[in-house]
Amino acid sequence: MKNFGKFVFVFVFFITCMYILFGCQREKYVKSNERDRLPTQQFIEGHLLNNNWLQTDITERSKEYLSESIGLWMEFLVEQNDPIQFEKQVQVVEKYFLTKDNTISWRILNDETSTVNALIDDLRIMQALFNGIELWEEERYKKLADKMATAMVHLNVKDGVFVDYYDVATSSQANFVTMSYIIPEAYDMLYEKGFVTKNQYTANRNIVENAPLSKDGFFPQRYNVTTKSYEYEDEINLIDQYYIGYHRAQWGYDVQTLVTLTKEAMASEGVLYGRINPKTKKPTVNYESAAVYALATLMMLELEEKELAQQLYEQLLTIRISDSDSVYYGGYIVVDGLYTHMFDNVLSLLAERKGKDEGVF
């Protein structure tokens, strides 16, 4: 009888411990349910997310999968606090995109995996992993993030500067870095976690800080490591300019010319076009780009230009499918032809999530 009583006590204690353990785990993994699922998130999950694979689009490029898409989606899942979906993307990265040298293939197309990585995507995925560790206490993400960071420092650096790509098949590197690829938070992490020295960190950060505006007032497209010079484009892609502006703003560097350009364009035209002539500041295309509005919004949020951020966000919503009865509700898609792109949708989703979280819209 005494042994039976002891058994009952141990059994009850065990069940209580399991209840507490799984209760804590459940609380940890249902946090994302406390957040509103935004319409564009629903569109992505319904049309671009296929068995945890993120399609580039839903027509010609539906069998193309990009590390760009994964990195941006993981960044959103951190903002959304969704550890379940985040874990699924980690598994896709580890099983399919991670190369033998611990870089991330930039593309899988028709089951063929590229041997080349893209610095911006490796940085973003690494950053998301480190943020995932902090948010959900998943220490196993540290092993993957550490491997990626170590690989980037050894393979994506030329003469002390991070460069655009490394090819594991040919052991070749780029000799330049695209300015928009330099992500401040990721560089800060590499320094703070001891992967680069202070001198290395400062040298790479200086490329952004010291970037001279062109005579027409635009940021350079890239920095050539071999010639130690900046290179500019004849036609301005506003996606690149706002990416650079957003990143400069995160480090506290001046972006006033871009703010002024935005204010003037919105005041006179009420819209931003995808590309412009640097001299005349007039559009060279007749289309609006969701990614342009999203990146401009992110930059304005960073600068606390709340009124302008709100204006840009409202214009962004005009090119989103707003009919809740539409099968494409929430998507940035041209229904006639089904033209869409994961990049436009997820960047817009990130801008909306951040703006809502900060109470701006």
KEMI-614214 format. One record per residue (C-alpha): y, z, x; residue number from 1; residue in one letter. Coordinates in nm, 3 decimals. Each point is the difference from the previous one (the first is absolute). Layout:
REM KEMI-614214
y Y z Z x X nr NUM rest A
...
REM end
This chain:
REM KEMI-614214
y 0.000 z 0.000 x 0.000 nr 1 rest M
y 0.232 z 0.087 x 0.286 nr 2 rest K
y -0.075 z -0.336 x 0.166 nr 3 rest N
y 0.064 z -0.179 x -0.329 nr 4 rest F
y 0.338 z 0.170 x -0.029 nr 5 rest G
y 0.083 z -0.100 x 0.355 nr 6 rest K
y -0.104 z -0.357 x -0.076 nr 7 rest F
y 0.225 z -0.008 x -0.308 nr 8 rest V
y 0.295 z 0.132 x 0.203 nr 9 rest F
y -0.049 z -0.260 x 0.274 nr 10 rest V
y -0.042 z -0.278 x -0.256 nr 11 rest F
y 0.317 z 0.099 x -0.188 nr 12 rest V
y 0.189 z 0.030 x 0.329 nr 13 rest F
y -0.120 z -0.346 x 0.105 nr 14 rest F
y 0.099 z -0.158 x -0.333 nr 15 rest I
y 0.341 z 0.169 x 0.019 nr 16 rest T
y 0.059 z -0.134 x 0.351 nr 17 rest C
y -0.105 z -0.349 x -0.102 nr 18 rest M
y 0.232 z 0.016 x -0.300 nr 19 rest Y
y 0.291 z 0.102 x 0.219 nr 20 rest I
y -0.085 z -0.261 x 0.264 nr 21 rest L
y -0.036 z -0.291 x -0.241 nr 22 rest F
y 0.291 z 0.126 x -0.203 nr 23 rest G
y 0.219 z -0.021 x 0.310 nr 24 rest C
y -0.137 z -0.344 x 0.081 nr 25 rest Q
y 0.062 z -0.115 x -0.356 nr 26 rest R
y 0.357 z 0.131 x 0.012 nr 27 rest E
y 0.047 z -0.184 x 0.327 nr 28 rest K
y -0.125 z -0.331 x -0.136 nr 29 rest Y
y 0.162 z -0.004 x -0.343 nr 30 rest V
y 0.353 z 0.035 x 0.129 nr 31 rest K
y 0.055 z -0.371 x -0.046 nr 32 rest S
y -0.065 z 0.037 x -0.373 nr 33 rest N
y 0.314 z 0.210 x -0.023 nr 34 rest E
y 0.209 z -0.304 x 0.099 nr 35 rest R
y 0.098 z -0.280 x -0.234 nr 36 rest D
y -0.182 z -0.326 x 0.063 nr 37 rest R
y 0.277 z -0.254 x 0.027 nr 38 rest L
y -0.036 z -0.341 x -0.171 nr 39 rest P
y -0.017 z -0.189 x 0.331 nr 40 rest T
y -0.274 z 0.233 x 0.119 nr 41 rest Q
y -0.197 z -0.091 x -0.312 nr 42 rest Q
y 0.057 z -0.371 x 0.069 nr 43 rest F
y -0.122 z 0.031 x 0.360 nr 44 rest I
y -0.306 z 0.198 x -0.103 nr 45 rest E
y -0.078 z -0.244 x -0.280 nr 46 rest G
y 0.060 z -0.332 x 0.177 nr 47 rest H
y 0.019 z 0.039 x 0.378 nr 48 rest L
y -0.242 z 0.286 x 0.071 nr 49 rest L
y -0.357 z -0.130 x -0.017 nr 50 rest N
y -0.278 z 0.244 x 0.094 nr 51 rest N
y 0.247 z 0.181 x 0.231 nr 52 rest N
y 0.100 z -0.331 x 0.166 nr 53 rest W
y 0.368 z -0.090 x -0.031 nr 54 rest L
y 0.045 z -0.371 x -0.070 nr 55 rest Q
y 0.307 z -0.179 x 0.136 nr 56 rest T
y 0.048 z -0.173 x -0.336 nr 57 rest D
y -0.207 z -0.102 x -0.304 nr 58 rest I
y -0.020 z -0.376 x 0.060 nr 59 rest T
y -0.032 z -0.190 x 0.330 nr 60 rest E
y 0.002 z 0.311 x 0.220 nr 61 rest R
y -0.226 z 0.222 x -0.210 nr 62 rest S
y -0.263 z -0.001 x 0.277 nr 63 rest K
y 0.254 z 0.097 x 0.266 nr 64 rest E
y 0.031 z 0.369 x 0.087 nr 65 rest Y
y 0.279 z 0.128 x 0.223 nr 66 rest L
y 0.044 z 0.318 x 0.201 nr 67 rest S
y 0.362 z -0.023 x -0.120 nr 68 rest E
y -0.119 z 0.060 x -0.357 nr 69 rest S
y -0.218 z 0.292 x 0.102 nr 70 rest I
y 0.274 z 0.169 x 0.201 nr 71 rest G
y 0.261 z -0.028 x -0.275 nr 72 rest L
y -0.249 z 0.110 x -0.267 nr 73 rest W
y -0.102 z 0.302 x 0.210 nr 74 rest M
y 0.367 z 0.085 x 0.046 nr 75 rest E
y 0.043 z -0.009 x -0.377 nr 76 rest F
y -0.313 z 0.210 x -0.059 nr 77 rest L
y 0.148 z 0.267 x 0.227 nr 78 rest V
y 0.322 z -0.008 x -0.205 nr 79 rest E
y -0.203 z 0.002 x -0.321 nr 80 rest Q
y -0.221 z 0.282 x 0.133 nr 81 rest N
y -0.325 z -0.179 x -0.083 nr 82 rest D
y -0.269 z 0.113 x 0.246 nr 83 rest P
y -0.286 z -0.168 x -0.186 nr 84 rest I
y 0.140 z -0.353 x 0.022 nr 85 rest Q
y 0.126 z 0.071 x 0.352 nr 86 rest F
y -0.351 z 0.089 x 0.115 nr 87 rest E
y -0.133 z -0.329 x -0.138 nr 88 rest K
y 0.251 z -0.193 x 0.213 nr 89 rest Q
y -0.094 z 0.202 x 0.308 nr 90 rest V
y -0.361 z -0.104 x -0.053 nr 91 rest Q
y 0.100 z -0.367 x -0.027 nr 92 rest V
y 0.201 z 0.030 x 0.323 nr 93 rest V
y -0.282 z 0.168 x 0.190 nr 94 rest E
y -0.276 z -0.230 x -0.122 nr 95 rest K
y 0.170 z -0.339 x -0.002 nr 96 rest Y
y 0.339 z -0.007 x 0.177 nr 97 rest F
y -0.049 z 0.224 x 0.305 nr 98 rest L
y -0.075 z -0.205 x 0.312 nr 99 rest T
y -0.221 z 0.105 x 0.288 nr 100 rest K
y 0.317 z 0.096 x 0.190 nr 101 rest D
y 0.133 z 0.214 x -0.290 nr 102 rest N
y 0.276 z -0.240 x -0.098 nr 103 rest T
y 0.020 z -0.123 x -0.360 nr 104 rest I
y -0.068 z -0.364 x -0.081 nr 105 rest S
y 0.305 z -0.142 x -0.172 nr 106 rest W
y -0.203 z -0.220 x -0.236 nr 107 rest R
y -0.341 z -0.062 x -0.149 nr 108 rest I
y -0.018 z -0.349 x -0.152 nr 109 rest L
y -0.315 z -0.137 x -0.163 nr 110 rest N
y -0.203 z 0.272 x 0.173 nr 111 rest D
y 0.139 z -0.097 x 0.343 nr 112 rest E
y 0.170 z 0.289 x 0.179 nr 113 rest T
y 0.291 z -0.074 x 0.229 nr 114 rest S
y -0.017 z 0.145 x 0.351 nr 115 rest T
y 0.378 z 0.049 x 0.006 nr 116 rest V
y 0.190 z 0.303 x -0.125 nr 117 rest N
y 0.358 z 0.039 x -0.123 nr 118 rest A
y 0.192 z 0.290 x 0.150 nr 119 rest L
y 0.188 z 0.086 x -0.320 nr 120 rest I
y -0.323 z 0.031 x -0.200 nr 121 rest D
y -0.181 z 0.211 x 0.260 nr 122 rest D
y 0.304 z 0.227 x 0.018 nr 123 rest L
y 0.022 z 0.035 x -0.377 nr 124 rest R
y -0.372 z 0.074 x -0.046 nr 125 rest I
y 0.009 z 0.253 x 0.285 nr 126 rest M
y 0.308 z 0.164 x -0.153 nr 127 rest Q
y -0.165 z 0.020 x -0.342 nr 128 rest A
y -0.309 z 0.162 x 0.153 nr 129 rest L
y 0.205 z 0.266 x 0.179 nr 130 rest F
y 0.192 z 0.067 x -0.323 nr 131 rest N
y -0.331 z 0.018 x -0.187 nr 132 rest G
y -0.116 z 0.273 x 0.238 nr 133 rest I
y 0.309 z 0.206 x -0.077 nr 134 rest E
y -0.015 z -0.058 x -0.375 nr 135 rest L
y -0.370 z 0.039 x -0.072 nr 136 rest W
y -0.129 z 0.184 x 0.309 nr 137 rest E
y -0.252 z -0.275 x 0.073 nr 138 rest E
y -0.056 z 0.054 x 0.369 nr 139 rest E
y -0.241 z -0.291 x 0.029 nr 140 rest R
y 0.299 z -0.233 x -0.039 nr 141 rest Y
y 0.127 z 0.135 x 0.331 nr 142 rest K
y -0.286 z -0.156 x 0.192 nr 143 rest K
y 0.081 z -0.348 x -0.133 nr 144 rest L
y 0.376 z 0.042 x 0.039 nr 145 rest A
y -0.043 z 0.124 x 0.358 nr 146 rest D
y -0.221 z -0.297 x 0.088 nr 147 rest K
y 0.251 z -0.242 x -0.146 nr 148 rest M
y 0.292 z 0.163 x 0.179 nr 149 rest A
y -0.182 z -0.004 x 0.333 nr 150 rest T
y -0.092 z -0.366 x -0.046 nr 151 rest A
y 0.357 z -0.102 x -0.084 nr 152 rest M
y 0.141 z 0.178 x 0.304 nr 153 rest V
y -0.249 z -0.175 x 0.228 nr 154 rest H
y -0.021 z -0.344 x -0.160 nr 155 rest L
y 0.324 z -0.062 x -0.191 nr 156 rest N
y 0.234 z 0.097 x 0.284 nr 157 rest V
y 0.145 z -0.244 x 0.253 nr 158 rest K
y 0.233 z 0.124 x 0.273 nr 159 rest D
y 0.043 z 0.326 x -0.190 nr 160 rest G
y 0.091 z -0.168 x -0.331 nr 161 rest V
y -0.216 z -0.020 x -0.313 nr 162 rest F
y -0.061 z -0.367 x -0.083 nr 163 rest V
y -0.100 z -0.184 x -0.315 nr 164 rest D
y -0.371 z -0.058 x 0.053 nr 165 rest Y
y -0.308 z 0.032 x 0.217 nr 166 rest Y
y -0.300 z -0.233 x -0.018 nr 167 rest D
y -0.329 z 0.178 x 0.073 nr 168 rest V
y -0.179 z -0.335 x 0.049 nr 169 rest A
y 0.226 z -0.127 x 0.278 nr 170 rest T
y 0.155 z 0.331 x 0.119 nr 171 rest S
y 0.342 z -0.163 x -0.043 nr 172 rest S
y 0.326 z 0.151 x -0.123 nr 173 rest Q
y 0.324 z -0.115 x -0.153 nr 174 rest A
y 0.301 z 0.006 x 0.231 nr 175 rest N
y 0.241 z 0.105 x -0.274 nr 176 rest F
y 0.047 z 0.252 x -0.277 nr 177 rest V
y 0.130 z -0.101 x -0.341 nr 178 rest T
y 0.285 z 0.239 x -0.077 nr 179 rest M
y -0.126 z 0.079 x -0.350 nr 180 rest S
y -0.334 z 0.116 x 0.147 nr 181 rest Y
y 0.154 z 0.312 x 0.156 nr 182 rest I
y -0.073 z 0.280 x -0.248 nr 183 rest I
y 0.197 z 0.318 x 0.088 nr 184 rest P
y -0.236 z 0.257 x -0.155 nr 185 rest E
y -0.301 z -0.151 x 0.176 nr 186 rest A
y 0.179 z -0.010 x 0.337 nr 187 rest Y
y 0.110 z 0.360 x -0.052 nr 188 rest D
y -0.363 z 0.096 x -0.064 nr 189 rest M
y -0.122 z -0.173 x 0.315 nr 190 rest L
y 0.249 z 0.200 x 0.204 nr 191 rest Y
y -0.039 z 0.334 x -0.178 nr 192 rest E
y -0.380 z -0.018 x 0.023 nr 193 rest K
y 0.008 z -0.082 x 0.370 nr 194 rest G
y -0.117 z -0.361 x 0.000 nr 195 rest F
y 0.317 z -0.124 x 0.172 nr 196 rest V
y 0.235 z 0.171 x 0.243 nr 197 rest T
y 0.362 z 0.074 x -0.075 nr 198 rest K
y 0.108 z -0.287 x 0.225 nr 199 rest N
y -0.232 z -0.243 x -0.180 nr 200 rest Q
y 0.120 z 0.120 x -0.338 nr 201 rest Y
y 0.366 z -0.029 x 0.100 nr 202 rest T
y -0.047 z -0.348 x 0.146 nr 203 rest A
y -0.155 z -0.130 x -0.321 nr 204 rest N
y 0.249 z 0.175 x -0.222 nr 205 rest R
y 0.287 z -0.144 x 0.203 nr 206 rest N
y -0.112 z -0.350 x -0.096 nr 207 rest I
y 0.102 z 0.082 x -0.356 nr 208 rest V
y 0.307 z 0.207 x 0.084 nr 209 rest E
y 0.146 z -0.256 x 0.244 nr 210 rest N
y -0.076 z -0.311 x -0.204 nr 211 rest A
y 0.327 z -0.198 x -0.006 nr 212 rest P
y 0.115 z -0.171 x -0.315 nr 213 rest L
y 0.036 z -0.376 x 0.015 nr 214 rest S
y 0.350 z -0.145 x -0.016 nr 215 rest K
y -0.062 z -0.041 x -0.373 nr 216 rest D
y -0.094 z 0.365 x -0.043 nr 217 rest G
y -0.382 z -0.005 x -0.022 nr 218 rest F
y -0.273 z 0.186 x 0.185 nr 219 rest F
y -0.222 z -0.188 x 0.249 nr 220 rest P
y -0.343 z -0.113 x -0.113 nr 221 rest Q
y -0.190 z 0.110 x 0.311 nr 222 rest R
y 0.024 z 0.145 x 0.349 nr 223 rest Y
y -0.157 z -0.201 x 0.281 nr 224 rest N
y -0.165 z 0.235 x 0.249 nr 225 rest V
y -0.027 z -0.261 x 0.276 nr 226 rest T
y 0.364 z -0.105 x -0.004 nr 227 rest T
y 0.128 z 0.338 x -0.124 nr 228 rest K
y 0.214 z -0.180 x -0.256 nr 229 rest S
y 0.051 z -0.007 x -0.376 nr 230 rest Y
y -0.069 z -0.313 x -0.203 nr 231 rest E
y 0.166 z -0.106 x -0.327 nr 232 rest Y
y -0.090 z -0.232 x -0.287 nr 233 rest E
y 0.203 z -0.296 x -0.123 nr 234 rest D
y -0.077 z 0.093 x -0.361 nr 235 rest E
y 0.005 z 0.361 x -0.114 nr 236 rest I
y -0.307 z 0.139 x -0.174 nr 237 rest N
y 0.131 z 0.304 x -0.186 nr 238 rest L
y -0.344 z 0.164 x -0.002 nr 239 rest I
y 0.023 z 0.032 x 0.379 nr 240 rest D
y 0.362 z 0.114 x -0.009 nr 241 rest Q
y -0.064 z 0.275 x -0.256 nr 242 rest Y
y -0.315 z 0.110 x 0.179 nr 243 rest Y
y 0.202 z 0.041 x 0.319 nr 244 rest I
y 0.284 z 0.164 x -0.191 nr 245 rest G
y -0.237 z 0.244 x -0.170 nr 246 rest Y
y -0.157 z 0.096 x 0.331 nr 247 rest H
y 0.338 z 0.035 x 0.174 nr 248 rest R
y 0.118 z 0.222 x -0.284 nr 249 rest A
y -0.306 z 0.222 x 0.045 nr 250 rest Q
y 0.106 z 0.061 x 0.359 nr 251 rest W
y 0.363 z 0.048 x -0.100 nr 252 rest G
y 0.133 z -0.323 x 0.152 nr 253 rest Y
y 0.285 z -0.204 x -0.145 nr 254 rest D
y -0.081 z -0.259 x -0.270 nr 255 rest V
y 0.344 z -0.029 x -0.157 nr 256 rest Q
y 0.021 z -0.380 x 0.030 nr 257 rest T
y -0.316 z -0.033 x -0.207 nr 258 rest L
y 0.126 z 0.250 x -0.257 nr 259 rest V
y 0.325 z -0.196 x -0.029 nr 260 rest T
y -0.188 z -0.330 x -0.035 nr 261 rest L
y -0.210 z 0.152 x -0.279 nr 262 rest T
y 0.297 z 0.141 x -0.188 nr 263 rest K
y 0.188 z -0.328 x 0.018 nr 264 rest E
y -0.299 z -0.206 x -0.115 nr 265 rest A
y -0.077 z 0.232 x -0.291 nr 266 rest M
y 0.367 z 0.014 x -0.101 nr 267 rest A
y 0.051 z -0.376 x 0.007 nr 268 rest S
y -0.340 z -0.138 x -0.101 nr 269 rest E
y -0.186 z 0.299 x -0.138 nr 270 rest G
y -0.311 z -0.115 x 0.189 nr 271 rest V
y -0.147 z -0.028 x 0.350 nr 272 rest L
y -0.180 z -0.316 x 0.106 nr 273 rest Y
y -0.286 z -0.013 x 0.248 nr 274 rest G
y 0.174 z -0.196 x 0.276 nr 275 rest R
y 0.361 z -0.063 x 0.094 nr 276 rest I
y 0.208 z -0.203 x 0.242 nr 277 rest N
y 0.128 z 0.242 x 0.267 nr 278 rest P
y 0.339 z -0.167 x 0.028 nr 279 rest K
y 0.088 z -0.047 x -0.367 nr 280 rest T
y -0.209 z 0.290 x -0.135 nr 281 rest K
y -0.100 z -0.240 x -0.278 nr 282 rest K
y -0.361 z -0.027 x -0.119 nr 283 rest P
y -0.217 z -0.279 x 0.138 nr 284 rest T
y -0.263 z 0.053 x -0.273 nr 285 rest V
y 0.030 z 0.046 x -0.374 nr 286 rest N
y -0.257 z 0.276 x -0.046 nr 287 rest Y
y 0.022 z 0.377 x -0.011 nr 288 rest E
y -0.255 z 0.205 x 0.191 nr 289 rest S
y -0.144 z 0.327 x -0.124 nr 290 rest A
y -0.060 z 0.104 x 0.362 nr 291 rest A
y 0.369 z -0.056 x 0.083 nr 292 rest V
y 0.113 z 0.227 x -0.284 nr 293 rest Y
y -0.265 z 0.258 x 0.086 nr 294 rest A
y 0.095 z 0.022 x 0.367 nr 295 rest L
y 0.372 z -0.001 x -0.081 nr 296 rest A
y -0.064 z 0.282 x -0.247 nr 297 rest T
y -0.197 z 0.199 x 0.258 nr 298 rest L
y 0.283 z -0.041 x 0.250 nr 299 rest M
y 0.260 z 0.116 x -0.252 nr 300 rest M
y -0.213 z 0.301 x -0.096 nr 301 rest L
y -0.023 z 0.092 x 0.367 nr 302 rest E
y 0.380 z -0.027 x 0.030 nr 303 rest L
y 0.050 z 0.191 x -0.327 nr 304 rest E
y 0.189 z -0.299 x -0.140 nr 305 rest E
y -0.134 z 0.103 x -0.340 nr 306 rest K
y 0.217 z -0.217 x -0.221 nr 307 rest E
y -0.085 z -0.313 x 0.195 nr 308 rest L
y -0.368 z 0.097 x 0.013 nr 309 rest A
y 0.003 z 0.033 x -0.380 nr 310 rest Q
y 0.168 z -0.340 x -0.037 nr 311 rest Q
y -0.257 z -0.167 x 0.225 nr 312 rest L
y -0.287 z 0.172 x -0.180 nr 313 rest Y
y 0.125 z -0.116 x -0.339 nr 314 rest E
y 0.020 z -0.359 x 0.126 nr 315 rest Q
y -0.350 z 0.036 x 0.145 nr 316 rest L
y -0.133 z 0.093 x -0.342 nr 317 rest L
y 0.138 z -0.320 x -0.150 nr 318 rest T
y -0.261 z -0.202 x 0.190 nr 319 rest I
y -0.289 z 0.228 x -0.098 nr 320 rest R
y -0.214 z -0.063 x -0.308 nr 321 rest I
y 0.146 z 0.250 x -0.247 nr 322 rest S
y -0.204 z -0.087 x -0.309 nr 323 rest D
y -0.249 z 0.285 x -0.036 nr 324 rest S
y -0.225 z -0.226 x -0.212 nr 325 rest D
y -0.036 z -0.249 x 0.286 nr 326 rest S
y -0.319 z 0.005 x 0.204 nr 327 rest V
y 0.229 z -0.023 x 0.304 nr 328 rest Y
y 0.224 z 0.291 x -0.101 nr 329 rest Y
y 0.167 z 0.161 x 0.301 nr 330 rest G
y -0.067 z -0.290 x 0.231 nr 331 rest G
y 0.243 z -0.198 x 0.212 nr 332 rest Y
y -0.159 z -0.328 x -0.097 nr 333 rest I
y 0.103 z -0.342 x -0.123 nr 334 rest V
y -0.236 z -0.031 x -0.295 nr 335 rest V
y 0.035 z -0.380 x -0.010 nr 336 rest D
y -0.221 z -0.069 x 0.300 nr 337 rest G
y -0.092 z 0.366 x 0.063 nr 338 rest L
y 0.206 z 0.016 x 0.317 nr 339 rest Y
y 0.002 z 0.352 x 0.139 nr 340 rest T
y -0.053 z 0.180 x 0.331 nr 341 rest H
y -0.129 z 0.345 x 0.085 nr 342 rest M
y 0.292 z 0.046 x 0.244 nr 343 rest F
y 0.264 z -0.039 x -0.272 nr 344 rest D
y -0.182 z 0.228 x -0.243 nr 345 rest N
y -0.083 z 0.287 x 0.232 nr 346 rest V
y 0.343 z 0.008 x 0.168 nr 347 rest L
y 0.165 z 0.008 x -0.341 nr 348 rest S
y -0.238 z 0.276 x -0.103 nr 349 rest L
y 0.089 z 0.201 x 0.311 nr 350 rest L
y 0.373 z -0.035 x -0.070 nr 351 rest A
y -0.046 z 0.107 x -0.360 nr 352 rest E
y -0.217 z 0.298 x 0.094 nr 353 rest R
y 0.248 z 0.124 x 0.258 nr 354 rest K
y 0.298 z -0.051 x -0.230 nr 355 rest G
y -0.166 z 0.188 x -0.284 nr 356 rest K
y -0.115 z 0.281 x 0.228 nr 357 rest D
y 0.357 z 0.041 x 0.128 nr 358 rest E
y 0.139 z -0.005 x -0.355 nr 359 rest G
y 0.213 z -0.307 x 0.059 nr 360 rest V
y -0.167 z -0.201 x -0.276 nr 361 rest F
REM end
